[in-house]
Amino acid sequence: MPVLINFKICDNAKECNGIAVCPTGALTWDEKKKSIKIDNEKCISCGLCEKSCMVNAILVARDKKEYAKMEKEIKADKRKVADLFVDRYGAQPIGLPFLITEEKFELEVLGSDNLVAVEMFTDDSTMCLLKSIPIKELLKDYVVKYRKIETGKKLANKYGIKKLPALAFFKKGKMIGKVEGYYDKKKKDELMGKIEKIMGKI
């Protein structure tokens, strides 16, 4: 049965897990359009793509009636990618789908064509959850992919990160800017101002 993608909450990146697990090539990356492409003629309804999607953006319909229902639900969905960023800057990870390891940094961050915001932290740098600023508030005005990573000295040194937590921004494998140190809710405007300056470079 046909596959649908809710692009309103999808990173729409070539490193999509759905593409990686699809056994028939029904899901591929269109380099020209810079988008995930669906070929439902190749779909065998195995459901692997649906299970692999970290944010439930990929759906597999069992019949035409279910397809129409899903299509209607996607159209009515008012969410955007940033609405899924439940983590708070400088606090312990909450949204585990966005937590990556250093081993996945090259694929998820450096290998992405999209703008990526990477929050780097260590257990020693995490602060109070209640006083921390929600990531979705910081990135709501931007089309950006967000990932959170527990960072060792090697990775921090490579990008000149001297103080954790830090929020580093990457575009096509290159860091275009960073904000270091913890900012609580009282310093939200200051942090947003620094992010705005970085975004102005794009």
C-alpha positions in Angstrom: 0.0 0.0 0.0 1.1 3.6 -0.5 3.6 5.4 1.7 2.9 9.0 2.8 5.3 11.5 4.4 4.2 14.3 6.6 6.8 16.8 5.5 5.5 19.4 8.0 7.3 17.4 10.8 10.0 15.7 8.6 13.6 16.8 8.5 13.5 15.9 4.8 17.1 14.9 4.8 19.0 12.4 2.6 20.2 10.6 5.7 16.6 9.6 6.4 16.2 6.3 8.3 13.3 5.3 6.0 15.6 5.5 3.0 18.2 3.5 4.8 15.9 0.6 5.7 13.7 0.4 2.5 14.5 -3.0 0.8 13.0 -2.0 -2.6 14.1 1.6 -3.1 10.6 2.9 -2.8 12.1 5.7 -0.7 15.0 7.5 -2.3 16.8 10.9 -2.1 16.1 13.2 -5.1 19.4 15.2 -5.4 17.9 17.7 -7.9 14.9 18.6 -5.7 16.8 18.1 -2.4 13.9 16.0 -1.1 12.8 12.5 -0.2 11.1 10.8 -3.1 8.4 8.2 -2.9 7.8 5.5 -5.6 4.8 3.6 -4.4 5.1 1.2 -7.4 8.0 -0.3 -5.6 6.5 -0.3 -2.1 5.8 -3.8 -0.7 4.1 -2.5 2.5 6.7 -4.0 4.8 6.3 -1.1 7.2 10.1 -0.8 7.9 10.2 2.9 7.0 7.3 3.7 9.3 8.9 1.9 12.2 12.3 3.5 11.6 11.0 7.1 11.5 12.0 8.9 14.8 9.2 11.4 14.6 6.4 9.3 13.1 6.4 11.4 9.9 6.3 8.3 7.6 3.0 6.5 7.3 2.0 3.3 5.5 -1.6 3.0 4.5 -3.3 -0.4 4.4 -5.9 0.5 1.8 -7.3 3.5 -0.2 -9.6 4.5 2.6 -6.8 4.7 5.1 -4.6 6.6 2.6 -7.3 9.2 2.2 -7.8 9.5 5.9 -4.0 9.9 6.5 -3.8 12.5 3.7 -6.6 14.5 5.3 -4.9 14.4 8.7 -1.6 15.5 7.3 -3.3 18.4 5.5 -5.0 19.5 8.8 -1.8 19.1 10.8 -0.7 22.6 12.0 2.7 21.5 13.4 6.1 22.2 12.0 9.5 20.5 12.6 10.4 22.9 15.4 7.3 21.9 17.4 8.9 18.5 18.0 12.0 20.0 19.6 11.0 19.2 23.2 14.5 19.5 24.6 15.6 22.5 26.6 19.0 24.2 26.0 21.6 23.0 28.5 19.3 20.4 30.2 19.3 16.6 30.2 17.9 15.2 26.9 14.2 14.6 26.8 13.4 14.0 23.1 15.5 10.9 22.5 14.9 10.8 18.7 17.1 13.8 18.5 19.9 12.5 20.6 22.9 11.2 18.6 26.3 9.7 19.4 29.6 11.0 18.2 29.8 8.1 15.7 26.6 9.5 14.0 27.9 13.1 13.9 29.4 12.8 10.5 26.3 11.3 8.9 23.6 13.3 10.8 25.4 16.7 10.9 28.3 16.9 8.4 26.6 14.8 5.8 23.4 16.9 5.8 22.5 19.4 3.1 20.2 21.1 5.6 21.0 23.7 8.2 21.7 21.7 11.4 21.7 23.1 15.0 23.8 20.8 17.3 23.5 21.2 21.0 26.7 19.8 22.6 26.7 18.9 26.3 28.2 16.7 29.0 26.6 15.4 32.2 28.7 17.9 34.1 27.3 20.8 32.0 23.6 20.0 32.3 21.5 22.5 34.3 18.0 22.8 35.9 15.3 21.6 33.5 12.7 24.1 34.8 15.0 27.1 34.3 16.2 26.1 30.9 14.9 27.5 27.6 13.0 25.2 25.3 14.8 24.6 22.0 11.6 25.0 20.0 11.3 28.6 21.2 14.9 29.3 20.1 14.5 27.8 16.7 10.8 28.3 15.9 11.5 31.0 13.2 14.1 28.9 11.3 14.0 25.9 9.0 16.6 23.8 10.8 17.4 20.3 11.8 18.2 19.9 15.5 20.4 17.2 17.2 21.7 16.9 20.7 25.1 15.2 21.4 27.1 14.3 24.5 30.4 15.7 23.5 33.9 14.4 24.3 37.1 16.5 24.2 38.1 15.4 20.7 34.9 16.8 19.1 34.9 19.9 21.2 38.5 20.7 20.4 37.9 20.1 16.7 35.4 22.9 16.6 37.0 25.2 19.2 34.3 24.6 21.8 35.7 25.8 25.1 32.6 25.9 27.2 29.7 23.5 27.3 26.8 23.4 26.8 27.1 24.9 23.3 24.9 25.4 20.3 26.8 25.0 17.1 25.3 25.6 13.6 26.4 23.6 10.5 25.6 24.0 6.8 26.9 21.5 4.3 29.5 20.1 6.6 30.9 23.4 7.8 30.3 25.2 11.1 28.9 28.7 10.5 28.6 29.8 14.1 28.3 28.8 17.7 27.1 30.0 21.1 28.9 28.7 24.2 27.8 28.5 27.8 24.5 28.1 29.6 21.7 30.6 29.2 18.6 30.4 31.5 15.2 31.9 30.8 16.3 35.3 32.1 18.9 35.5 29.4 16.6 34.2 26.6 16.6 37.4 24.6 20.4 37.6 24.7 20.7 34.0 23.4 18.1 34.6 20.7 20.1 37.6 19.6 23.2 35.6 19.2 21.4 33.0 17.2 19.9 35.6 15.0 23.3 37.0 14.2 24.5 33.5 13.2 21.4 33.0 11.0 22.1 36.3 9.3 25.3 34.8 7.9 23.5 32.2 5.8 
